[in-house]
Amino acid sequence: MLSEKEVAHIAKLANLPLSREELLTFSSQLAEVLNYIEVLNEVNTDEITPTFQVTGVKNVMRDDKSPQIEKTLKVENALRNASATDGKYFVVPSVFDEGR
Amino acid sequence: MKENLYDLTIKEIREGLYSKFSVTELAASCLERIEKTDKALHAFLTVDREGIINEAKEKDKELLKLKGDIFKKYPLFGVPMALKDLFTTKDLRTTAGSKIIENYNPPYGATVVGKLKAAGALIIGKTNEDAWGHGSSGENSDYFPTKNPYDLERVPGGSSSGSAAAVASGQCLAAAGTDTGSSVRLPAAFCNLVGIKPTYGRVSRYGIIAMASSFDTIGHLTRTVYDNALILSVTAGKDPLDATSVDKNVPDYTENLMQSLKGKKIGVVKEYLVEGVDKGVVEITNRAIETLKNLGASVSEISLPHTKYAMACYYILVPSEVSSNLAKFDGIRFGKERAAFGAEAKRRIMLGTYTLSSGYYNAYYLKAAKVRTLIKDDFDSAFLKVDLILAPSSPTPPFKIGEKSGSPLQMYLSDAFVCPINIAGLPAVNVPAGFIGELPVGIQLIGPQFSEEQLYQAAYAFETETEFYKRRSSVI
């Protein structure tokens, strides 16, 4: 059902590095689930509006004011779980240099 | 007074605190119980020993000064509670049951945690769970599986596995959990507890690590209905930090518990009475129906015609939302790199990425969202005929560790009775309904949105009549 190539593609979209073994295992497991899901094709949904929000809540707004200072994180707290920082910023992998 | 303080219910705490025992003694009793039982149970990932002892001492000092009805001001004063490790706790390690954020030290806390603390509760620790909430048995924890206190070779249910095991074994008096497709009600059923899944939007999700944002609800597990209702009165309510929380009045859910069931119309779902449900579960469910009839309710059969599509609908929508929510774990701002995700998380991320991807979105996600409307409409129609729906919480009693982990699909199907409720955003409560040998079996009562008061009333009547909550484990 799902080719290894397709699974590898999905893994790339999801930014999930997979081992060769995982690729094979997931191919069959995902195929099983996707096969099961096909049952939805039995249902006629032509005139049905989708539900994305079950309680009908819409457009919840707040006043256009800055949040109180106490409610914002101090820089050192925001950074404290990061794998790499330079004291004030998160250090991220380079985006432009490695031609991907 | 019971022999061990950890055996008390929250209601009983109110009767004995200060006069018969201190908060420190109560906390110590729970800590001792954890010490004695957690090597076998594996309910906890983090126990905040120092934190709770210090808190307890502070509370005892406060007690001396507070006169009159302290419980009016602090309904959960001195109550040792555990939190599922999806709840972000400021300065207390939070892992979501995953290795990805194994050492995450949150710089802020969840709204609900703040509310519980403001009500006087003591946080004893963070409980084990299926990583990220992905599971119905506890076996998908990246750490170790929690055991069922009633039978150590069996699962306690999931994903709030540790929370259930902790309360059922007396390691704490109540524990918070989340329910996205089963995760409070199933462990409650497997561990002989009362577990509430509130209406979507009843309780703030702010600070609780998101699984599926249009399904997640914040619930809790206790031994009795009164205790459960008490806690919901504390946690429910609109939160400006959660735009999906609903601006509806929060009643005192304990106030009107003793309502007669006379005239209540209860529906039993035709499509749930199928092959594949364990005979013992069917028997217990039928006995529960008789009990409710004897209490004055009338029971009739109703139909939820789209039941057979619920699991497929769920397993498109939820992994889709999961793939989006787990995208934030980039290994940069917090946590390890994405290769460290466990197998089930990877599966769900992959499934969700596929169903949302260009070319497939219409066939999968949009289609499932339309089926969601049909499933919700089924319930809405049913509630025109009945006040409440009754169903088993699980098609089987607690199963053995390892029994279902071979096939992810098999595991998914154990949620057949519980996840349609999340699709529709309805409230439901599990209440202990009997035993098959040593193994607890629970039933769920399901109601229209924001009918938690009604649910608690029915659950209370049933509990008072049957008293199954009194039966503790004989093995631990």
Chai-1 contact restraints between the chains, C-beta under 6 A:
chainA,res_idxA,chainB,res_idxB,connection_type,confidence,min_distance_angstrom,max_distance_angstrom,comment,restraint_id
A,I10,B,M350,contact,1.0,0.0,6.0,A-B,restraint_1
A,I10,B,T353,contact,1.0,0.0,6.0,A-B,restraint_2
A,I10,B,Y354,contact,1.0,0.0,6.0,A-B,restraint_3
A,L13,B,T353,contact,1.0,0.0,6.0,A-B,restraint_4
A,A14,B,I349,contact,1.0,0.0,6.0,A-B,restraint_5
A,A14,B,T353,contact,1.0,0.0,6.0,A-B,restraint_6
A,N15,B,R338,contact,1.0,0.0,6.0,A-B,restraint_7
A,L16,B,R338,contact,1.0,0.0,6.0,A-B,restraint_8
A,L16,B,K346,contact,1.0,0.0,6.0,A-B,restraint_9
A,P17,B,A339,contact,1.0,0.0,6.0,A-B,restraint_10
A,Q29,B,P408,contact,1.0,0.0,6.0,A-B,restraint_11
A,E32,B,L409,contact,1.0,0.0,6.0,A-B,restraint_12
A,V33,B,L409,contact,1.0,0.0,6.0,A-B,restraint_13
A,I37,B,A312,contact,1.0,0.0,6.0,A-B,restraint_14
A,I37,B,I316,contact,1.0,0.0,6.0,A-B,restraint_15
A,V39,B,A312,contact,1.0,0.0,6.0,A-B,restraint_16
A,L40,B,Y309,contact,1.0,0.0,6.0,A-B,restraint_17
A,L40,B,A312,contact,1.0,0.0,6.0,A-B,restraint_18
A,L40,B,K367,contact,1.0,0.0,6.0,A-B,restraint_19
A,L40,B,V371,contact,1.0,0.0,6.0,A-B,restraint_20
A,V43,B,Y309,contact,1.0,0.0,6.0,A-B,restraint_21
A,V43,B,V371,contact,1.0,0.0,6.0,A-B,restraint_22
A,T45,B,K370,contact,1.0,0.0,6.0,A-B,restraint_23
A,I48,B,K370,contact,1.0,0.0,6.0,A-B,restraint_24
A,I48,B,T373,contact,1.0,0.0,6.0,A-B,restraint_25
A,P50,B,A369,contact,1.0,0.0,6.0,A-B,restraint_26
A,P50,B,K370,contact,1.0,0.0,6.0,A-B,restraint_27
A,T51,B,A369,contact,1.0,0.0,6.0,A-B,restraint_28
A,T51,B,R372,contact,1.0,0.0,6.0,A-B,restraint_29
A,T51,B,T373,contact,1.0,0.0,6.0,A-B,restraint_30
A,T51,B,K376,contact,1.0,0.0,6.0,A-B,restraint_31
A,V54,B,Y200,contact,1.0,0.0,6.0,A-B,restraint_32
A,V54,B,G425,contact,1.0,0.0,6.0,A-B,restraint_33
A,T55,B,Y200,contact,1.0,0.0,6.0,A-B,restraint_34
A,T55,B,G201,contact,1.0,0.0,6.0,A-B,restraint_35
A,T55,B,V246,contact,1.0,0.0,6.0,A-B,restraint_36
A,T55,B,G425,contact,1.0,0.0,6.0,A-B,restraint_37
A,V60,B,A243,contact,1.0,0.0,6.0,A-B,restraint_38
A,L73,B,P107,contact,1.0,0.0,6.0,A-B,restraint_39
A,N77,B,P107,contact,1.0,0.0,6.0,A-B,restraint_40
A,N81,B,Y104,contact,1.0,0.0,6.0,A-B,restraint_41
A,N81,B,F334,contact,1.0,0.0,6.0,A-B,restraint_42
A,A82,B,R333,contact,1.0,0.0,6.0,A-B,restraint_43
A,F90,B,I332,contact,1.0,0.0,6.0,A-B,restraint_44
A,F90,B,R333,contact,1.0,0.0,6.0,A-B,restraint_45
A,V92,B,I332,contact,1.0,0.0,6.0,A-B,restraint_46
